[in-house]
Amino acid sequence: MDNERYMKRCFELAIRAGKKGHDTFGALLVRSGEILEEAENTADWKNGIFGHAEFNLVHQCANRYPDSVLKEAVLYTSCAPCERCLGAIASLGIETVVYGVSYEAFSLLTPRDALPLDREGLLEKLGIRMRLIGPVLEDEGMHVFEWWGGEYRPLSELIAEMAEIKARIAAE
């Protein structure tokens, strides 16, 4: 039940980011039932600013919490983290990540399908222990993307638009 409570907060942060004109992603760090930090997406692709919510959260936590706290903490994120963010999360020694929307579901909104990677296995080969748990409240999480970029658009419209783009790419 706590996973759902924290995920709902991630979704709130994601919508807040979207209403500011950013991509709709939110993340938080929890330890022993206490939210230690929260972050939202601040990416600015036009100016080359990465700004993913998980990456922003890592920056907030770096050099602020001892390794023992980070190892026990759980990072919650509204959507399964990209590989860059996974690397950043791993750099803190965080071992548990709970995500809302899966790579597969999110790929409905991107030009490419999700890659079927064993991310945990790859990290393990590098000597990094990380457990990815999810999806949690995925249907609700998908609707967060309706606020992508600052204006509300129905999820069905976004998915249909991306399906057309994927079809054009496949035809080329």
GINORGI-V335371 format. One record per backbone hydrogen bond with DSSP energy under -1.0 kcal/mol. CO is the residue of the C=O (numbers start at 1). NH is the residue of the N-H. E is the energy in kcal/mol with one decimal. If there is no record, write none. Layout:
BEGIN
co: {CO & CO}
nh: {NH & NH}
e: {E & E}
END
This chain:
BEGIN
co: {1 & 2 & 3 & 4 & 5 & 6 & 7 & 8 & 9 & 10 & 11 & 12 & 13 & 14 & 15 & 17 & 18 & 22 & 23 & 25 & 26 & 27 & 28 & 29 & 29 & 30 & 31 & 34 & 37 & 39 & 44 & 49 & 51 & 52 & 53 & 54 & 55 & 56 & 57 & 58 & 61 & 61 & 66 & 67 & 68 & 69 & 74 & 75 & 76 & 77 & 78 & 82 & 83 & 84 & 85 & 86 & 87 & 89 & 89 & 90 & 95 & 96 & 97 & 98 & 101 & 102 & 103 & 105 & 106 & 107 & 115 & 117 & 118 & 119 & 120 & 121 & 123 & 124 & 131 & 133 & 137 & 138 & 139 & 142 & 143 & 144 & 145 & 146 & 147 & 154 & 155 & 156 & 157 & 158 & 159 & 160 & 161 & 162 & 163 & 164 & 165 & 166 & 167 & 168}
nh: {5 & 6 & 7 & 8 & 9 & 10 & 11 & 12 & 13 & 14 & 15 & 16 & 17 & 18 & 19 & 22 & 21 & 149 & 25 & 41 & 78 & 39 & 76 & 36 & 37 & 74 & 34 & 31 & 29 & 27 & 49 & 44 & 42 & 56 & 57 & 58 & 59 & 60 & 61 & 62 & 64 & 65 & 70 & 71 & 72 & 73 & 30 & 98 & 28 & 100 & 101 & 86 & 87 & 88 & 89 & 90 & 91 & 92 & 94 & 93 & 131 & 75 & 133 & 77 & 80 & 106 & 107 & 108 & 109 & 110 & 117 & 119 & 122 & 123 & 124 & 125 & 128 & 127 & 97 & 99 & 141 & 142 & 143 & 145 & 146 & 147 & 148 & 153 & 150 & 158 & 159 & 160 & 161 & 162 & 163 & 164 & 165 & 166 & 167 & 168 & 169 & 170 & 171 & 172}
e: {-1.8 & -2.7 & -2.1 & -2.3 & -1.4 & -1.9 & -2.4 & -2.0 & -2.4 & -2.4 & -2.5 & -2.3 & -2.2 & -2.5 & -2.7 & -2.4 & -1.9 & -1.5 & -1.4 & -2.0 & -2.7 & -2.7 & -3.1 & -3.0 & -1.1 & -3.1 & -1.9 & -2.4 & -2.3 & -2.7 & -2.5 & -1.9 & -3.1 & -2.8 & -2.4 & -2.4 & -2.2 & -2.0 & -1.8 & -2.4 & -2.2 & -1.4 & -1.9 & -2.7 & -1.2 & -1.3 & -2.7 & -2.7 & -2.4 & -1.6 & -1.6 & -2.5 & -2.2 & -1.9 & -3.0 & -2.7 & -1.7 & -1.3 & -1.3 & -1.4 & -3.3 & -2.5 & -3.1 & -2.5 & -3.1 & -2.5 & -1.8 & -1.5 & -2.5 & -1.3 & -2.4 & -1.4 & -2.5 & -2.4 & -2.4 & -2.0 & -2.7 & -1.9 & -2.8 & -2.6 & -2.6 & -2.5 & -1.1 & -1.1 & -1.5 & -1.8 & -1.9 & -2.2 & -1.9 & -1.9 & -2.7 & -2.2 & -2.3 & -2.1 & -2.2 & -1.8 & -1.8 & -2.8 & -2.0 & -2.1 & -2.4 & -2.5 & -1.7 & -1.0}
END
